Each structure stands twice: as C-alpha cells, then as structure tokens.
C-alpha cells in the first residue's frame, strides 16, 4: 500500500494554478501530469477521471483514496523498525 499525498498535492496544485487546472480538466491531461511522481496505476487512474470541475475531479480522487487506504506507519511495538531478537 502507498501514501496518497501525491494525489492530494495534484488537487492542491490545480486549485492554485488556473492554467494547470484547465489542462487537467480540459487540456492534455497526460502532458499536465507527466512530471509528477505518480505510480503507473495512479497515473492511469488520473487519466481516466471524467470531471468538468475541480470539485468533481477532487471528489473522484477522494472516493478512490477512500477505497485504497494508506497503511499505518510502522511502530516500535510491532518490531518493524527494529526486529526483536531473542538471545
């Protein structure tokens, strides 16, 4: 599983940059996102979104994010950071 901050940053960038937003919604979306560090699955998903407004675009992304939860960070208690060894 992966972090979804990249998709949230995509929406934030579109909200701050009208030209980027226009390209994302009605222009060449592939060119608009080409420099972003998205996994291939996320890139294909973003390219498939059909939305006329940024609010609709953001809602589709939010729905996708809620269906693909981010894993919790590793903790000391589960031994993920420092495997426990018995001597």
PyMOL Python script that loads the backbone (N, CA, C, O; Angstrom):
from pymol import cmd

cmd.read_pdbstr("""\
ATOM      1  N   UNK A   1       0.848  -1.184   0.000  1.00  0.00           N
ATOM      2  CA  UNK A   1       0.000   0.000   0.000  1.00  0.00           C
ATOM      3  C   UNK A   1       0.883   1.232   0.000  1.00  0.00           C
ATOM      4  O   UNK A   1       2.042   1.182   0.414  1.00  0.00           O
ATOM      5  N   UNK A   2       0.332   2.323  -0.462  1.00  0.00           N
ATOM      6  CA  UNK A   2       1.153   3.517  -0.576  1.00  0.00           C
ATOM      7  C   UNK A   2       0.439   4.754  -0.054  1.00  0.00           C
ATOM      8  O   UNK A   2      -0.773   4.748   0.159  1.00  0.00           O
ATOM      9  N   UNK A   3       1.193   5.785   0.143  1.00  0.00           N
ATOM     10  CA  UNK A   3       0.717   7.082   0.588  1.00  0.00           C
ATOM     11  C   UNK A   3      -0.008   7.767  -0.577  1.00  0.00           C
ATOM     12  O   UNK A   3       0.372   7.585  -1.733  1.00  0.00           O
ATOM     13  N   UNK A   4      -1.038   8.545  -0.281  1.00  0.00           N
ATOM     14  CA  UNK A   4      -1.793   9.218  -1.341  1.00  0.00           C
ATOM     15  C   UNK A   4      -1.594  10.734  -1.335  1.00  0.00           C
ATOM     16  O   UNK A   4      -2.380  11.463  -1.939  1.00  0.00           O
ATOM     17  N   UNK A   5      -0.558  11.206  -0.663  1.00  0.00           N
ATOM     18  CA  UNK A   5      -0.321  12.651  -0.620  1.00  0.00           C
ATOM     19  C   UNK A   5      -0.058  13.207  -2.015  1.00  0.00           C
ATOM     20  O   UNK A   5      -0.326  14.382  -2.270  1.00  0.00           O
ATOM     21  N   UNK A   6       0.460  12.382  -2.919  1.00  0.00           N
ATOM     22  CA  UNK A   6       0.708  12.848  -4.283  1.00  0.00           C
ATOM     23  C   UNK A   6      -0.591  13.247  -4.983  1.00  0.00           C
ATOM     24  O   UNK A   6      -0.610  14.229  -5.726  1.00  0.00           O
ATOM     25  N   UNK A   7      -1.667  12.507  -4.760  1.00  0.00           N
ATOM     26  CA  UNK A   7      -2.958  12.859  -5.366  1.00  0.00           C
ATOM     27  C   UNK A   7      -3.538  14.111  -4.717  1.00  0.00           C
ATOM     28  O   UNK A   7      -4.156  14.938  -5.388  1.00  0.00           O
ATOM     29  N   UNK A   8      -3.338  14.244  -3.423  1.00  0.00           N
ATOM     30  CA  UNK A   8      -3.813  15.444  -2.736  1.00  0.00           C
ATOM     31  C   UNK A   8      -3.041  16.676  -3.212  1.00  0.00           C
ATOM     32  O   UNK A   8      -3.619  17.753  -3.358  1.00  0.00           O
ATOM     33  N   UNK A   9      -1.743  16.519  -3.452  1.00  0.00           N
ATOM     34  CA  UNK A   9      -0.932  17.624  -3.971  1.00  0.00           C
ATOM     35  C   UNK A   9      -1.349  17.995  -5.391  1.00  0.00           C
ATOM     36  O   UNK A   9      -1.295  19.166  -5.769  1.00  0.00           O
ATOM     37  N   UNK A  10      -1.762  17.011  -6.172  1.00  0.00           N
ATOM     38  CA  UNK A  10      -2.247  17.264  -7.528  1.00  0.00           C
ATOM     39  C   UNK A  10      -3.463  18.185  -7.492  1.00  0.00           C
ATOM     40  O   UNK A  10      -3.539  19.147  -8.256  1.00  0.00           O
ATOM     41  N   UNK A  11      -4.401  17.896  -6.619  1.00  0.00           N
ATOM     42  CA  UNK A  11      -5.600  18.739  -6.488  1.00  0.00           C
ATOM     43  C   UNK A  11      -5.226  20.117  -5.953  1.00  0.00           C
ATOM     44  O   UNK A  11      -5.750  21.127  -6.423  1.00  0.00           O
ATOM     45  N   UNK A  12      -4.327  20.166  -4.975  1.00  0.00           N
ATOM     46  CA  UNK A  12      -3.888  21.462  -4.436  1.00  0.00           C
ATOM     47  C   UNK A  12      -3.246  22.315  -5.528  1.00  0.00           C
ATOM     48  O   UNK A  12      -3.520  23.511  -5.624  1.00  0.00           O
ATOM     49  N   UNK A  13      -2.396  21.705  -6.347  1.00  0.00           N
ATOM     50  CA  UNK A  13      -1.736  22.440  -7.429  1.00  0.00           C
ATOM     51  C   UNK A  13      -2.757  22.974  -8.416  1.00  0.00           C
ATOM     52  O   UNK A  13      -2.628  24.101  -8.895  1.00  0.00           O
ATOM     53  N   UNK A  14      -3.771  22.176  -8.726  1.00  0.00           N
ATOM     54  CA  UNK A  14      -4.813  22.619  -9.654  1.00  0.00           C
ATOM     55  C   UNK A  14      -5.611  23.776  -9.061  1.00  0.00           C
ATOM     56  O   UNK A  14      -6.047  24.669  -9.787  1.00  0.00           O
ATOM     57  N   UNK A  15      -5.800  23.762  -7.751  1.00  0.00           N
ATOM     58  CA  UNK A  15      -6.520  24.859  -7.096  1.00  0.00           C
ATOM     59  C   UNK A  15      -5.727  26.153  -7.070  1.00  0.00           C
ATOM     60  O   UNK A  15      -6.307  27.239  -7.034  1.00  0.00           O
ATOM     61  N   UNK A  16      -4.405  26.045  -7.088  1.00  0.00           N
ATOM     62  CA  UNK A  16      -3.546  27.234  -7.028  1.00  0.00           C
ATOM     63  C   UNK A  16      -3.124  27.753  -8.403  1.00  0.00           C
ATOM     64  O   UNK A  16      -2.754  28.919  -8.537  1.00  0.00           O
ATOM     65  N   UNK A  17      -3.177  26.907  -9.409  1.00  0.00           N
ATOM     66  CA  UNK A  17      -2.681  27.279 -10.733  1.00  0.00           C
ATOM     67  C   UNK A  17      -3.784  27.056 -11.764  1.00  0.00           C
ATOM     68  O   UNK A  17      -4.066  25.920 -12.145  1.00  0.00           O
ATOM     69  N   UNK A  18      -4.405  28.145 -12.212  1.00  0.00           N
ATOM     70  CA  UNK A  18      -5.541  28.058 -13.134  1.00  0.00           C
ATOM     71  C   UNK A  18      -5.169  27.388 -14.457  1.00  0.00           C
ATOM     72  O   UNK A  18      -5.976  26.654 -15.026  1.00  0.00           O
ATOM     73  N   UNK A  19      -3.955  27.636 -14.947  1.00  0.00           N
ATOM     74  CA  UNK A  19      -3.523  27.019 -16.202  1.00  0.00           C
ATOM     75  C   UNK A  19      -3.400  25.504 -16.041  1.00  0.00           C
ATOM     76  O   UNK A  19      -3.850  24.743 -16.897  1.00  0.00           O
ATOM     77  N   UNK A  20      -2.791  25.076 -14.944  1.00  0.00           N
ATOM     78  CA  UNK A  20      -2.660  23.651 -14.674  1.00  0.00           C
ATOM     79  C   UNK A  20      -4.035  23.018 -14.527  1.00  0.00           C
ATOM     80  O   UNK A  20      -4.274  21.928 -15.047  1.00  0.00           O
ATOM     81  N   UNK A  21      -4.930  23.681 -13.832  1.00  0.00           N
ATOM     82  CA  UNK A  21      -6.283  23.180 -13.627  1.00  0.00           C
ATOM     83  C   UNK A  21      -6.999  23.015 -14.972  1.00  0.00           C
ATOM     84  O   UNK A  21      -7.653  21.999 -15.210  1.00  0.00           O
ATOM     85  N   UNK A  22      -6.875  23.991 -15.825  1.00  0.00           N
ATOM     86  CA  UNK A  22      -7.516  23.933 -17.154  1.00  0.00           C
ATOM     87  C   UNK A  22      -6.961  22.761 -17.961  1.00  0.00           C
ATOM     88  O   UNK A  22      -7.722  22.039 -18.605  1.00  0.00           O
ATOM     89  N   UNK A  23      -5.653  22.568 -17.934  1.00  0.00           N
ATOM     90  CA  UNK A  23      -5.046  21.443 -18.661  1.00  0.00           C
ATOM     91  C   UNK A  23      -5.482  20.110 -18.062  1.00  0.00           C
ATOM     92  O   UNK A  23      -5.682  19.133 -18.785  1.00  0.00           O
ATOM     93  N   UNK A  24      -5.628  20.073 -16.755  1.00  0.00           N
ATOM     94  CA  UNK A  24      -6.043  18.856 -16.074  1.00  0.00           C
ATOM     95  C   UNK A  24      -7.480  18.483 -16.431  1.00  0.00           C
ATOM     96  O   UNK A  24      -7.792  17.307 -16.617  1.00  0.00           O
ATOM     97  N   UNK A  25      -8.348  19.482 -16.524  1.00  0.00           N
ATOM     98  CA  UNK A  25      -9.765  19.214 -16.781  1.00  0.00           C
ATOM     99  C   UNK A  25     -10.118  19.159 -18.265  1.00  0.00           C
ATOM    100  O   UNK A  25     -10.934  18.331 -18.672  1.00  0.00           O
ATOM    101  N   UNK A  26      -9.519  20.024 -19.077  1.00  0.00           N
ATOM    102  CA  UNK A  26      -9.944  20.122 -20.467  1.00  0.00           C
ATOM    103  C   UNK A  26      -8.820  20.086 -21.494  1.00  0.00           C
ATOM    104  O   UNK A  26      -9.067  20.126 -22.699  1.00  0.00           O
ATOM    105  N   UNK A  27      -7.620  20.012 -21.022  1.00  0.00           N
ATOM    106  CA  UNK A  27      -6.500  20.035 -21.947  1.00  0.00           C
ATOM    107  C   UNK A  27      -5.868  18.675 -22.097  1.00  0.00           C
ATOM    108  O   UNK A  27      -6.542  17.645 -22.061  1.00  0.00           O
ATOM    109  N   UNK A  28      -4.598  18.688 -22.259  1.00  0.00           N
ATOM    110  CA  UNK A  28      -3.835  17.458 -22.401  1.00  0.00           C
ATOM    111  C   UNK A  28      -3.415  16.995 -21.013  1.00  0.00           C
ATOM    112  O   UNK A  28      -2.348  17.360 -20.519  1.00  0.00           O
ATOM    113  N   UNK A  29      -4.255  16.197 -20.400  1.00  0.00           N
ATOM    114  CA  UNK A  29      -4.007  15.757 -19.020  1.00  0.00           C
ATOM    115  C   UNK A  29      -2.710  14.959 -18.925  1.00  0.00           C
ATOM    116  O   UNK A  29      -1.979  15.081 -17.942  1.00  0.00           O
ATOM    117  N   UNK A  30      -2.424  14.151 -19.930  1.00  0.00           N
ATOM    118  CA  UNK A  30      -1.202  13.350 -19.909  1.00  0.00           C
ATOM    119  C   UNK A  30       0.030  14.255 -19.814  1.00  0.00           C
ATOM    120  O   UNK A  30       0.950  13.977 -19.045  1.00  0.00           O
ATOM    121  N   UNK A  31       0.043  15.328 -20.592  1.00  0.00           N
ATOM    122  CA  UNK A  31       1.163  16.275 -20.535  1.00  0.00           C
ATOM    123  C   UNK A  31       1.174  17.021 -19.204  1.00  0.00           C
ATOM    124  O   UNK A  31       2.240  17.327 -18.671  1.00  0.00           O
ATOM    125  N   UNK A  32       0.002  17.309 -18.674  1.00  0.00           N
ATOM    126  CA  UNK A  32      -0.087  18.053 -17.415  1.00  0.00           C
ATOM    127  C   UNK A  32       0.518  17.277 -16.253  1.00  0.00           C
ATOM    128  O   UNK A  32       1.103  17.871 -15.347  1.00  0.00           O
ATOM    129  N   UNK A  33       0.380  15.945 -16.275  1.00  0.00           N
ATOM    130  CA  UNK A  33       0.858  15.150 -15.137  1.00  0.00           C
ATOM    131  C   UNK A  33       2.171  14.422 -15.411  1.00  0.00           C
ATOM    132  O   UNK A  33       2.647  13.672 -14.559  1.00  0.00           O
ATOM    133  N   UNK A  34       2.756  14.630 -16.575  1.00  0.00           N
ATOM    134  CA  UNK A  34       3.945  13.857 -16.960  1.00  0.00           C
ATOM    135  C   UNK A  34       5.127  14.024 -16.006  1.00  0.00           C
ATOM    136  O   UNK A  34       5.913  13.090 -15.844  1.00  0.00           O
ATOM    137  N   UNK A  35       5.271  15.176 -15.378  1.00  0.00           N
ATOM    138  CA  UNK A  35       6.409  15.414 -14.492  1.00  0.00           C
ATOM    139  C   UNK A  35       6.123  15.044 -13.037  1.00  0.00           C
ATOM    140  O   UNK A  35       6.987  15.204 -12.174  1.00  0.00           O
ATOM    141  N   UNK A  36       4.932  14.558 -12.765  1.00  0.00           N
ATOM    142  CA  UNK A  36       4.583  14.189 -11.399  1.00  0.00           C
ATOM    143  C   UNK A  36       5.061  12.774 -11.106  1.00  0.00           C
ATOM    144  O   UNK A  36       5.111  11.926 -11.997  1.00  0.00           O
ATOM    145  N   UNK A  37       5.404  12.536  -9.877  1.00  0.00           N
ATOM    146  CA  UNK A  37       5.882  11.208  -9.467  1.00  0.00           C
ATOM    147  C   UNK A  37       4.684  10.369  -9.021  1.00  0.00           C
ATOM    148  O   UNK A  37       4.434  10.193  -7.828  1.00  0.00           O
ATOM    149  N   UNK A  38       3.958   9.862 -10.005  1.00  0.00           N
ATOM    150  CA  UNK A  38       2.810   9.006  -9.726  1.00  0.00           C
ATOM    151  C   UNK A  38       3.142   7.577 -10.142  1.00  0.00           C
ATOM    152  O   UNK A  38       3.851   7.351 -11.123  1.00  0.00           O
ATOM    153  N   UNK A  39       2.626   6.630  -9.392  1.00  0.00           N
ATOM    154  CA  UNK A  39       2.779   5.238  -9.823  1.00  0.00           C
ATOM    155  C   UNK A  39       2.004   5.081 -11.131  1.00  0.00           C
ATOM    156  O   UNK A  39       1.150   5.904 -11.461  1.00  0.00           O
ATOM    157  N   UNK A  40       2.309   4.029 -11.860  1.00  0.00           N
ATOM    158  CA  UNK A  40       1.608   3.798 -13.125  1.00  0.00           C
ATOM    159  C   UNK A  40       0.113   3.607 -12.887  1.00  0.00           C
ATOM    160  O   UNK A  40      -0.702   4.081 -13.680  1.00  0.00           O
ATOM    161  N   UNK A  41      -0.254   2.928 -11.819  1.00  0.00           N
ATOM    162  CA  UNK A  41      -1.670   2.730 -11.507  1.00  0.00           C
ATOM    163  C   UNK A  41      -2.369   4.064 -11.238  1.00  0.00           C
ATOM    164  O   UNK A  41      -3.478   4.296 -11.718  1.00  0.00           O
ATOM    165  N   UNK A  42      -1.714   4.937 -10.470  1.00  0.00           N
ATOM    166  CA  UNK A  42      -2.315   6.249 -10.189  1.00  0.00           C
ATOM    167  C   UNK A  42      -2.365   7.103 -11.444  1.00  0.00           C
ATOM    168  O   UNK A  42      -3.346   7.810 -11.675  1.00  0.00           O
ATOM    169  N   UNK A  43      -1.325   7.045 -12.250  1.00  0.00           N
ATOM    170  CA  UNK A  43      -1.312   7.820 -13.493  1.00  0.00           C
ATOM    171  C   UNK A  43      -2.475   7.401 -14.388  1.00  0.00           C
ATOM    172  O   UNK A  43      -3.188   8.248 -14.924  1.00  0.00           O
ATOM    173  N   UNK A  44      -2.660   6.114 -14.544  1.00  0.00           N
ATOM    174  CA  UNK A  44      -3.762   5.615 -15.368  1.00  0.00           C
ATOM    175  C   UNK A  44      -5.110   6.013 -14.773  1.00  0.00           C
ATOM    176  O   UNK A  44      -6.041   6.360 -15.500  1.00  0.00           O
ATOM    177  N   UNK A  45      -5.206   5.959 -13.448  1.00  0.00           N
ATOM    178  CA  UNK A  45      -6.447   6.377 -12.804  1.00  0.00           C
ATOM    179  C   UNK A  45      -6.730   7.852 -13.067  1.00  0.00           C
ATOM    180  O   UNK A  45      -7.840   8.211 -13.460  1.00  0.00           O
ATOM    181  N   UNK A  46      -5.732   8.708 -12.853  1.00  0.00           N
ATOM    182  CA  UNK A  46      -5.910  10.145 -13.069  1.00  0.00           C
ATOM    183  C   UNK A  46      -6.303  10.427 -14.523  1.00  0.00           C
ATOM    184  O   UNK A  46      -7.147  11.285 -14.787  1.00  0.00           O
ATOM    185  N   UNK A  47      -5.699   9.715 -15.446  1.00  0.00           N
ATOM    186  CA  UNK A  47      -6.035   9.911 -16.860  1.00  0.00           C
ATOM    187  C   UNK A  47      -7.469   9.470 -17.169  1.00  0.00           C
ATOM    188  O   UNK A  47      -8.074   9.962 -18.122  1.00  0.00           O
ATOM    189  N   UNK A  48      -8.004   8.563 -16.384  1.00  0.00           N
ATOM    190  CA  UNK A  48      -9.350   8.050 -16.648  1.00  0.00           C
ATOM    191  C   UNK A  48     -10.473   8.880 -16.019  1.00  0.00           C
ATOM    192  O   UNK A  48     -11.642   8.699 -16.359  1.00  0.00           O
ATOM    193  N   UNK A  49     -10.124   9.779 -15.112  1.00  0.00           N
ATOM    194  CA  UNK A  49     -11.143  10.566 -14.408  1.00  0.00           C
ATOM    195  C   UNK A  49     -11.901  11.450 -15.393  1.00  0.00           C
ATOM    196  O   UNK A  49     -11.309  12.126 -16.235  1.00  0.00           O
ATOM    197  N   UNK A  50     -13.224  11.426 -15.266  1.00  0.00           N
ATOM    198  CA  UNK A  50     -14.064  12.304 -16.072  1.00  0.00           C
ATOM    199  C   UNK A  50     -14.735  13.295 -15.136  1.00  0.00           C
ATOM    200  O   UNK A  50     -15.561  12.922 -14.303  1.00  0.00           O
ATOM    201  N   UNK A  51     -14.371  14.560 -15.284  1.00  0.00           N
ATOM    202  CA  UNK A  51     -14.905  15.611 -14.419  1.00  0.00           C
ATOM    203  C   UNK A  51     -14.866  16.936 -15.159  1.00  0.00           C
ATOM    204  O   UNK A  51     -13.943  17.205 -15.927  1.00  0.00           O
ATOM    205  N   UNK A  52     -15.879  17.761 -14.921  1.00  0.00           N
ATOM    206  CA  UNK A  52     -15.947  19.078 -15.555  1.00  0.00           C
ATOM    207  C   UNK A  52     -15.442  20.196 -14.656  1.00  0.00           C
ATOM    208  O   UNK A  52     -15.097  21.277 -15.132  1.00  0.00           O
ATOM    209  N   UNK A  53     -15.401  19.929 -13.349  1.00  0.00           N
ATOM    210  CA  UNK A  53     -14.949  20.948 -12.402  1.00  0.00           C
ATOM    211  C   UNK A  53     -13.871  20.351 -11.501  1.00  0.00           C
ATOM    212  O   UNK A  53     -13.751  19.134 -11.363  1.00  0.00           O
ATOM    213  N   UNK A  54     -13.102  21.234 -10.901  1.00  0.00           N
ATOM    214  CA  UNK A  54     -12.070  20.774  -9.981  1.00  0.00           C
ATOM    215  C   UNK A  54     -12.707  20.074  -8.780  1.00  0.00           C
ATOM    216  O   UNK A  54     -12.164  19.095  -8.268  1.00  0.00           O
ATOM    217  N   UNK A  55     -13.852  20.574  -8.336  1.00  0.00           N
ATOM    218  CA  UNK A  55     -14.545  19.943  -7.200  1.00  0.00           C
ATOM    219  C   UNK A  55     -14.947  18.513  -7.548  1.00  0.00           C
ATOM    220  O   UNK A  55     -14.798  17.609  -6.726  1.00  0.00           O
ATOM    221  N   UNK A  56     -15.455  18.305  -8.760  1.00  0.00           N
ATOM    222  CA  UNK A  56     -15.826  16.950  -9.188  1.00  0.00           C
ATOM    223  C   UNK A  56     -14.589  16.066  -9.310  1.00  0.00           C
ATOM    224  O   UNK A  56     -14.613  14.902  -8.912  1.00  0.00           O
ATOM    225  N   UNK A  57     -13.510  16.619  -9.860  1.00  0.00           N
ATOM    226  CA  UNK A  57     -12.257  15.882 -10.015  1.00  0.00           C
ATOM    227  C   UNK A  57     -11.742  15.454  -8.636  1.00  0.00           C
ATOM    228  O   UNK A  57     -11.361  14.301  -8.434  1.00  0.00           O
ATOM    229  N   UNK A  58     -11.738  16.396  -7.698  1.00  0.00           N
ATOM    230  CA  UNK A  58     -11.262  16.121  -6.338  1.00  0.00           C
ATOM    231  C   UNK A  58     -12.129  15.064  -5.663  1.00  0.00           C
ATOM    232  O   UNK A  58     -11.614  14.222  -4.927  1.00  0.00           O
ATOM    233  N   UNK A  59     -13.429  15.096  -5.904  1.00  0.00           N
ATOM    234  CA  UNK A  59     -14.329  14.110  -5.289  1.00  0.00           C
ATOM    235  C   UNK A  59     -14.046  12.709  -5.815  1.00  0.00           C
ATOM    236  O   UNK A  59     -14.058  11.744  -5.050  1.00  0.00           O
ATOM    237  N   UNK A  60     -13.793  12.592  -7.111  1.00  0.00           N
ATOM    238  CA  UNK A  60     -13.463  11.285  -7.688  1.00  0.00           C
ATOM    239  C   UNK A  60     -12.163  10.760  -7.071  1.00  0.00           C
ATOM    240  O   UNK A  60     -12.065   9.582  -6.727  1.00  0.00           O
ATOM    241  N   UNK A  61     -11.165  11.646  -6.934  1.00  0.00           N
ATOM    242  CA  UNK A  61      -9.906  11.228  -6.314  1.00  0.00           C
ATOM    243  C   UNK A  61     -10.122  10.826  -4.861  1.00  0.00           C
ATOM    244  O   UNK A  61      -9.563   9.830  -4.403  1.00  0.00           O
ATOM    245  N   UNK A  62     -10.927  11.593  -4.135  1.00  0.00           N
ATOM    246  CA  UNK A  62     -11.196  11.275  -2.731  1.00  0.00           C
ATOM    247  C   UNK A  62     -11.900   9.928  -2.600  1.00  0.00           C
ATOM    248  O   UNK A  62     -11.594   9.150  -1.697  1.00  0.00           O
ATOM    249  N   UNK A  63     -12.837   9.654  -3.496  1.00  0.00           N
ATOM    250  CA  UNK A  63     -13.526   8.358  -3.469  1.00  0.00           C
ATOM    251  C   UNK A  63     -12.528   7.223  -3.693  1.00  0.00           C
ATOM    252  O   UNK A  63     -12.597   6.194  -3.021  1.00  0.00           O
ATOM    253  N   UNK A  64     -11.602   7.408  -4.634  1.00  0.00           N
ATOM    254  CA  UNK A  64     -10.593   6.398  -4.933  1.00  0.00           C
ATOM    255  C   UNK A  64      -9.671   6.204  -3.722  1.00  0.00           C
ATOM    256  O   UNK A  64      -9.346   5.075  -3.354  1.00  0.00           O
ATOM    257  N   UNK A  65      -9.259   7.313  -3.114  1.00  0.00           N
ATOM    258  CA  UNK A  65      -8.375   7.236  -1.946  1.00  0.00           C
ATOM    259  C   UNK A  65      -9.057   6.476  -0.814  1.00  0.00           C
ATOM    260  O   UNK A  65      -8.417   5.672  -0.137  1.00  0.00           O
ATOM    261  N   UNK A  66     -10.349   6.721  -0.601  1.00  0.00           N
ATOM    262  CA  UNK A  66     -11.041   6.037   0.498  1.00  0.00           C
ATOM    263  C   UNK A  66     -11.184   4.539   0.226  1.00  0.00           C
ATOM    264  O   UNK A  66     -11.342   3.755   1.161  1.00  0.00           O
ATOM    265  N   UNK A  67     -11.131   4.141  -1.033  1.00  0.00           N
ATOM    266  CA  UNK A  67     -11.186   2.718  -1.383  1.00  0.00           C
ATOM    267  C   UNK A  67      -9.805   2.063  -1.363  1.00  0.00           C
ATOM    268  O   UNK A  67      -9.699   0.839  -1.434  1.00  0.00           O
ATOM    269  N   UNK A  68      -8.756   2.865  -1.266  1.00  0.00           N
ATOM    270  CA  UNK A  68      -7.379   2.374  -1.248  1.00  0.00           C
ATOM    271  C   UNK A  68      -6.660   2.985  -0.046  1.00  0.00           C
ATOM    272  O   UNK A  68      -5.817   3.867  -0.211  1.00  0.00           O
ATOM    273  N   UNK A  69      -6.989   2.518   1.166  1.00  0.00           N
ATOM    274  CA  UNK A  69      -6.435   3.146   2.376  1.00  0.00           C
ATOM    275  C   UNK A  69      -4.918   3.050   2.464  1.00  0.00           C
ATOM    276  O   UNK A  69      -4.291   2.124   1.951  1.00  0.00           O
ATOM    277  N   UNK A  70      -4.365   4.037   3.129  1.00  0.00           N
ATOM    278  CA  UNK A  70      -2.932   4.096   3.380  1.00  0.00           C
ATOM    279  C   UNK A  70      -2.619   3.230   4.600  1.00  0.00           C
ATOM    280  O   UNK A  70      -3.342   3.294   5.594  1.00  0.00           O
ATOM    281  N   UNK A  71      -1.569   2.432   4.545  1.00  0.00           N
ATOM    282  CA  UNK A  71      -1.236   1.602   5.707  1.00  0.00           C
ATOM    283  C   UNK A  71      -0.736   2.463   6.861  1.00  0.00           C
ATOM    284  O   UNK A  71      -0.188   3.543   6.639  1.00  0.00           O
ATOM    285  N   UNK A  72      -0.922   1.996   8.077  1.00  0.00           N
ATOM    286  CA  UNK A  72      -0.377   2.761   9.206  1.00  0.00           C
ATOM    287  C   UNK A  72       1.144   2.714   9.169  1.00  0.00           C
ATOM    288  O   UNK A  72       1.727   1.761   8.652  1.00  0.00           O
ATOM    289  N   UNK A  73       1.784   3.737   9.713  1.00  0.00           N
ATOM    290  CA  UNK A  73       3.254   3.726   9.740  1.00  0.00           C
ATOM    291  C   UNK A  73       3.750   2.621  10.661  1.00  0.00           C
ATOM    292  O   UNK A  73       3.046   2.221  11.587  1.00  0.00           O
ATOM    293  N   UNK A  74       4.954   2.129  10.413  1.00  0.00           N
ATOM    294  CA  UNK A  74       5.500   1.096  11.299  1.00  0.00           C
ATOM    295  C   UNK A  74       5.691   1.651  12.706  1.00  0.00           C
ATOM    296  O   UNK A  74       5.906   2.848  12.893  1.00  0.00           O
ATOM    297  N   UNK A  75       5.611   0.779  13.670  1.00  0.00           N
ATOM    298  CA  UNK A  75       5.779   1.230  15.058  1.00  0.00           C
ATOM    299  C   UNK A  75       6.835   0.370  15.748  1.00  0.00           C
ATOM    300  O   UNK A  75       7.221  -0.690  15.256  1.00  0.00           O
ATOM    301  N   UNK A  76       7.282   0.850  16.880  1.00  0.00           N
ATOM    302  CA  UNK A  76       8.264   0.105  17.661  1.00  0.00           C
ATOM    303  C   UNK A  76       7.647  -1.180  18.199  1.00  0.00           C
ATOM    304  O   UNK A  76       8.333  -2.196  18.311  1.00  0.00           O
ATOM    305  N   UNK A  77       6.373  -1.145  18.530  1.00  0.00           N
ATOM    306  CA  UNK A  77       5.752  -2.295  19.187  1.00  0.00           C
ATOM    307  C   UNK A  77       5.619  -3.508  18.271  1.00  0.00           C
ATOM    308  O   UNK A  77       5.608  -4.641  18.752  1.00  0.00           O
ATOM    309  N   UNK A  78       5.517  -3.292  16.962  1.00  0.00           N
ATOM    310  CA  UNK A  78       5.375  -4.459  16.085  1.00  0.00           C
ATOM    311  C   UNK A  78       6.723  -4.970  15.571  1.00  0.00           C
ATOM    312  O   UNK A  78       6.765  -5.907  14.774  1.00  0.00           O
ATOM    313  N   UNK A  79       7.816  -4.366  16.020  1.00  0.00           N
ATOM    314  CA  UNK A  79       9.136  -4.823  15.636  1.00  0.00           C
ATOM    315  C   UNK A  79       9.543  -4.460  14.219  1.00  0.00           C
ATOM    316  O   UNK A  79      10.591  -4.901  13.748  1.00  0.00           O
ATOM    317  N   UNK A  80       8.724  -3.655  13.522  1.00  0.00           N
ATOM    318  CA  UNK A  80       9.014  -3.329  12.123  1.00  0.00           C
ATOM    319  C   UNK A  80      10.247  -2.458  11.983  1.00  0.00           C
ATOM    320  O   UNK A  80      10.981  -2.575  11.001  1.00  0.00           O
ATOM    321  N   UNK A  81      10.484  -1.584  12.954  1.00  0.00           N
ATOM    322  CA  UNK A  81      11.630  -0.695  12.855  1.00  0.00           C
ATOM    323  C   UNK A  81      12.912  -1.372  13.324  1.00  0.00           C
ATOM    324  O   UNK A  81      13.978  -1.203  12.731  1.00  0.00           O
ATOM    325  N   UNK A  82      12.788  -2.121  14.373  1.00  0.00           N
ATOM    326  CA  UNK A  82      13.934  -2.836  14.930  1.00  0.00           C
ATOM    327  C   UNK A  82      13.481  -4.254  15.261  1.00  0.00           C
ATOM    328  O   UNK A  82      12.871  -4.474  16.307  1.00  0.00           O
ATOM    329  N   UNK A  83      13.763  -5.201  14.408  1.00  0.00           N
ATOM    330  CA  UNK A  83      13.336  -6.568  14.709  1.00  0.00           C
ATOM    331  C   UNK A  83      13.891  -7.044  16.053  1.00  0.00           C
ATOM    332  O   UNK A  83      15.071  -6.866  16.353  1.00  0.00           O
ATOM    333  N   UNK A  84      13.045  -7.630  16.825  1.00  0.00           N
ATOM    334  CA  UNK A  84      13.456  -8.128  18.135  1.00  0.00           C
ATOM    335  C   UNK A  84      14.099  -9.498  17.967  1.00  0.00           C
ATOM    336  O   UNK A  84      13.623 -10.344  17.210  1.00  0.00           O
ATOM    337  N   UNK A  85      15.178  -9.689  18.684  1.00  0.00           N
ATOM    338  CA  UNK A  85      15.870 -10.976  18.635  1.00  0.00           C
ATOM    339  C   UNK A  85      15.955 -11.533  20.047  1.00  0.00           C
ATOM    340  O   UNK A  85      16.137 -10.808  21.025  1.00  0.00           O
ATOM    341  N   UNK A  86      15.820 -12.805  20.107  1.00  0.00           N
ATOM    342  CA  UNK A  86      15.996 -13.480  21.401  1.00  0.00           C
ATOM    343  C   UNK A  86      17.399 -14.059  21.418  1.00  0.00           C
ATOM    344  O   UNK A  86      17.818 -14.731  20.476  1.00  0.00           O
ATOM    345  N   UNK A  87      18.102 -13.797  22.473  1.00  0.00           N
ATOM    346  CA  UNK A  87      19.483 -14.295  22.581  1.00  0.00           C
ATOM    347  C   UNK A  87      19.541 -15.495  23.452  1.00  0.00           C
ATOM    348  O   UNK A  87      20.617 -16.054  23.662  1.00  0.00           O
TER     349      UNK A  87
END
""", "prot")
cmd.dss("prot")
cmd.show_as("cartoon", "prot")
cmd.util.cbc("prot")
cmd.orient("prot")
